[in-house]
């Protein structure tokens, strides 16, 4: 039986959430146990939707070694805390990835001073940068401009970048984005077309897709079968289910940040 690593586990309620969306650590672990998820990268929905710093604080209550924190960056230029101090503080708390929601303020990633500064720091230590596209309109298809995203990825070729949107209804631009980059990864729950997983693995490599249950907006029992019954070798299924996220974390080297 496959074990799974949820690359994007949510904590906290939000609009249009699935009823079992967890609000506490105990609820996260219970869902993980029920759906055969061994580990998870956890972010707070407040971080994604409105107030990164408030969501980050909520994650400090997590204690299980199965859970790794995803903090969010406040991108407002007038924030008093420098990007360097924020990143150093995140690393000191054991954060394993940083999340930005480009839709929160209709952001141009390639022109945001704080985003560019953070991306450079994260590239140096190979820490994954999550770009989680969610706006106040809720469940909207095809939010990501994959061509702009590819340009941003290529500005930082050694930075692992993980992209998520609620649903990529069309896949032509997504495929182009993957073709134009080496460091772009996508979350399985965004891919709703049949055989999308097999197509991406065959064309771009098994390492480009990461598993998630799909919370807070999707039924957490929906995507395990997409991996388990994919027309792929067992080793490729294991990579998508668990190994890809595990390898990304193993590549992080933050020793110099706290020196």
GUMAR-439245 format. One record per residue (C-alpha): x, z negated, y. Coordinates in nm, 2 decimals. Layout:
BEGIN
<<X; Z; Y>>
...
//
This chain:
BEGIN
<<0.00; 0.00; 0.00>>
<<0.13; 0.09; 0.35>>
<<0.21; -0.18; 0.60>>
<<0.15; -0.10; 0.96>>
<<0.31; -0.18; 1.30>>
<<0.06; -0.16; 1.59>>
<<0.26; 0.00; 1.87>>
<<-0.02; -0.09; 2.13>>
<<-0.22; -0.40; 2.05>>
<<-0.45; -0.52; 2.33>>
<<-0.53; -0.88; 2.42>>
<<-0.82; -0.96; 2.65>>
<<-1.16; -0.81; 2.72>>
<<-1.22; -0.50; 2.92>>
<<-1.50; -0.25; 3.00>>
<<-1.62; -0.04; 2.70>>
<<-1.42; -0.26; 2.46>>
<<-1.50; -0.27; 2.08>>
<<-1.68; -0.60; 2.00>>
<<-1.39; -0.74; 1.79>>
<<-1.13; -0.69; 2.06>>
<<-0.91; -1.00; 2.05>>
<<-0.88; -1.24; 2.34>>
<<-0.65; -1.49; 2.19>>
<<-0.34; -1.50; 1.97>>
<<-0.54; -1.63; 1.68>>
<<-0.78; -1.34; 1.71>>
<<-0.50; -1.09; 1.72>>
<<-0.34; -1.23; 1.40>>
<<-0.68; -1.24; 1.22>>
<<-0.74; -0.87; 1.30>>
<<-0.38; -0.78; 1.19>>
<<-0.43; -0.96; 0.86>>
<<-0.76; -0.79; 0.80>>
<<-0.62; -0.44; 0.86>>
<<-0.28; -0.48; 0.70>>
<<-0.08; -0.49; 1.02>>
<<0.24; -0.67; 0.98>>
<<0.37; -0.66; 1.34>>
<<0.24; -0.56; 1.69>>
<<0.34; -0.48; 2.04>>
<<0.10; -0.67; 2.26>>
<<-0.01; -0.61; 2.61>>
<<-0.29; -0.77; 2.82>>
<<-0.57; -0.55; 2.94>>
<<-0.55; -0.71; 3.28>>
<<-0.20; -0.57; 3.30>>
<<-0.32; -0.22; 3.23>>
<<-0.64; -0.23; 3.43>>
<<-0.57; -0.42; 3.75>>
<<-0.30; -0.69; 3.79>>
<<0.03; -0.65; 3.59>>
<<0.17; -0.99; 3.68>>
<<-0.14; -1.18; 3.58>>
<<-0.15; -1.01; 3.24>>
<<0.22; -1.08; 3.19>>
<<0.17; -1.45; 3.24>>
<<-0.11; -1.46; 2.98>>
<<0.13; -1.32; 2.72>>
<<0.36; -1.61; 2.76>>
<<0.13; -1.81; 2.54>>
<<0.21; -1.60; 2.24>>
<<0.42; -1.78; 1.98>>
<<0.41; -1.57; 1.65>>
<<0.72; -1.38; 1.56>>
<<0.49; -1.10; 1.44>>
<<0.40; -1.03; 1.81>>
<<0.63; -0.87; 2.07>>
<<0.54; -0.87; 2.43>>
<<0.47; -0.56; 2.64>>
<<0.49; -0.65; 3.01>>
<<0.36; -0.44; 3.30>>
<<0.55; -0.35; 3.61>>
<<0.38; -0.40; 3.95>>
<<0.47; -0.06; 4.11>>
<<0.37; -0.15; 4.47>>
<<0.67; -0.09; 4.69>>
<<0.61; -0.41; 4.90>>
<<0.64; -0.65; 4.61>>
<<0.89; -0.92; 4.69>>
<<1.05; -0.94; 4.35>>
<<1.30; -0.66; 4.30>>
<<1.28; -0.44; 4.00>>
<<1.61; -0.58; 3.88>>
<<1.49; -0.94; 3.90>>
<<1.17; -0.84; 3.72>>
<<1.35; -0.66; 3.44>>
<<1.60; -0.95; 3.40>>
<<1.31; -1.19; 3.39>>
<<1.13; -0.98; 3.13>>
<<1.43; -0.96; 2.91>>
<<1.49; -1.34; 2.94>>
<<1.14; -1.38; 2.79>>
<<1.21; -1.15; 2.50>>
<<0.99; -0.86; 2.62>>
<<1.04; -0.55; 2.41>>
<<0.88; -0.28; 2.63>>
<<0.74; -0.23; 2.98>>
<<0.40; -0.07; 3.05>>
<<0.29; 0.13; 3.35>>
<<-0.06; 0.27; 3.40>>
<<-0.01; 0.59; 3.61>>
<<-0.39; 0.61; 3.67>>
<<-0.42; 0.28; 3.84>>
<<-0.32; 0.43; 4.17>>
<<-0.30; 0.80; 4.08>>
<<0.07; 0.77; 4.07>>
<<0.34; 1.04; 4.07>>
<<0.59; 0.88; 3.83>>
<<0.88; 1.10; 3.95>>
<<0.83; 0.99; 4.31>>
<<0.77; 0.61; 4.27>>
<<1.08; 0.42; 4.38>>
<<1.01; 0.12; 4.16>>
<<0.93; 0.33; 3.86>>
<<1.24; 0.54; 3.89>>
<<1.46; 0.23; 3.93>>
<<1.30; 0.06; 3.63>>
<<1.33; 0.38; 3.41>>
<<1.70; 0.40; 3.49>>
<<1.76; 0.03; 3.38>>
<<1.55; 0.08; 3.07>>
<<1.73; 0.39; 2.97>>
<<2.06; 0.21; 2.98>>
<<1.94; -0.04; 2.72>>
<<1.71; 0.20; 2.53>>
<<1.40; -0.02; 2.58>>
<<1.07; 0.18; 2.54>>
<<0.87; 0.26; 2.85>>
<<0.50; 0.28; 2.78>>
<<0.28; 0.51; 3.00>>
<<-0.07; 0.41; 2.93>>
<<-0.32; 0.63; 3.11>>
<<-0.65; 0.45; 3.18>>
<<-0.87; 0.47; 3.49>>
<<-1.18; 0.30; 3.62>>
<<-1.40; 0.58; 3.49>>
<<-1.33; 0.46; 3.13>>
<<-1.35; 0.70; 2.84>>
<<-1.23; 1.02; 2.99>>
<<-1.06; 1.30; 2.79>>
<<-0.73; 1.47; 2.87>>
<<-0.61; 1.25; 3.15>>
<<-0.24; 1.32; 3.09>>
<<-0.07; 1.61; 3.26>>
<<0.18; 1.68; 2.97>>
<<0.39; 1.92; 3.18>>
<<0.45; 1.66; 3.46>>
<<0.51; 1.40; 3.19>>
<<0.77; 1.63; 3.02>>
<<0.95; 1.67; 3.35>>
<<0.96; 1.29; 3.39>>
<<1.09; 1.24; 3.04>>
<<1.37; 1.49; 3.10>>
<<1.48; 1.29; 3.40>>
<<1.57; 1.01; 3.16>>
<<1.66; 1.18; 2.83>>
<<1.79; 0.87; 2.66>>
<<1.48; 0.66; 2.75>>
<<1.22; 0.63; 2.47>>
<<0.88; 0.71; 2.64>>
<<0.55; 0.63; 2.46>>
<<0.24; 0.79; 2.60>>
<<-0.12; 0.69; 2.53>>
<<-0.46; 0.81; 2.66>>
<<-0.81; 0.75; 2.52>>
<<-0.85; 1.10; 2.38>>
<<-0.65; 1.42; 2.39>>
<<-0.94; 1.65; 2.32>>
<<-0.72; 1.96; 2.36>>
<<-0.37; 1.97; 2.20>>
<<-0.21; 2.28; 2.34>>
<<-0.06; 2.11; 2.64>>
<<0.03; 1.80; 2.43>>
<<0.22; 2.03; 2.19>>
<<0.40; 2.19; 2.49>>
<<0.50; 1.84; 2.62>>
<<0.65; 1.75; 2.28>>
<<0.83; 2.08; 2.26>>
<<0.98; 2.04; 2.61>>
<<1.12; 1.69; 2.53>>
<<1.32; 1.49; 2.28>>
<<1.23; 1.14; 2.39>>
<<0.85; 1.16; 2.41>>
<<0.64; 0.97; 2.16>>
<<0.26; 0.97; 2.12>>
<<0.02; 0.70; 1.99>>
<<-0.18; 0.82; 1.69>>
<<-0.51; 0.69; 1.83>>
<<-0.51; 0.95; 2.11>>
<<-0.51; 1.24; 1.85>>
<<-0.86; 1.31; 1.74>>
<<-0.82; 1.66; 1.60>>
<<-0.80; 1.71; 1.22>>
<<-0.45; 1.74; 1.08>>
<<-0.29; 1.66; 1.42>>
<<-0.05; 1.41; 1.26>>
<<0.07; 1.67; 1.00>>
<<0.10; 1.94; 1.27>>
<<0.32; 1.72; 1.50>>
<<0.53; 1.59; 1.21>>
<<0.60; 1.94; 1.08>>
<<0.67; 2.09; 1.42>>
<<0.85; 1.81; 1.61>>
<<0.95; 1.55; 1.36>>
<<0.79; 1.25; 1.20>>
<<0.95; 1.01; 1.45>>
<<0.73; 1.14; 1.74>>
<<0.41; 0.95; 1.64>>
<<0.34; 0.58; 1.64>>
<<0.06; 0.40; 1.48>>
<<-0.20; 0.18; 1.65>>
<<-0.54; 0.04; 1.55>>
<<-0.69; 0.18; 1.87>>
<<-0.81; -0.14; 2.03>>
<<-0.96; -0.23; 2.27>>
<<-1.18; 0.08; 2.27>>
<<-1.19; 0.21; 1.91>>
<<-1.29; 0.07; 1.58>>
<<-0.97; -0.08; 1.44>>
<<-1.05; 0.05; 1.09>>
<<-1.04; 0.42; 1.20>>
<<-0.68; 0.53; 1.18>>
<<-0.51; 0.38; 0.87>>
<<-0.67; 0.65; 0.66>>
<<-0.53; 0.92; 0.89>>
<<-0.18; 0.80; 0.78>>
<<-0.26; 0.70; 0.42>>
<<-0.42; 1.03; 0.33>>
<<-0.21; 1.26; 0.54>>
<<-0.06; 1.56; 0.37>>
<<0.29; 1.42; 0.42>>
<<0.56; 1.28; 0.19>>
<<0.54; 0.90; 0.14>>
<<0.85; 0.84; 0.35>>
<<0.69; 1.02; 0.64>>
<<0.38; 0.81; 0.61>>
<<0.59; 0.50; 0.61>>
<<0.78; 0.61; 0.92>>
<<0.45; 0.67; 1.12>>
<<0.29; 0.35; 0.99>>
<<0.58; 0.12; 1.06>>
<<0.93; 0.26; 1.06>>
<<0.93; 0.45; 1.39>>
<<0.83; 0.15; 1.60>>
<<1.07; -0.07; 1.41>>
<<1.36; 0.17; 1.47>>
<<1.28; 0.19; 1.85>>
<<1.31; -0.19; 1.87>>
<<1.63; -0.19; 1.67>>
<<1.79; 0.04; 1.92>>
<<1.73; -0.19; 2.22>>
<<2.05; -0.36; 2.34>>
<<2.00; -0.59; 2.63>>
<<2.31; -0.81; 2.60>>
<<2.45; -0.69; 2.93>>
<<2.13; -0.76; 3.13>>
<<2.16; -1.13; 3.10>>
<<2.54; -1.15; 3.13>>
//
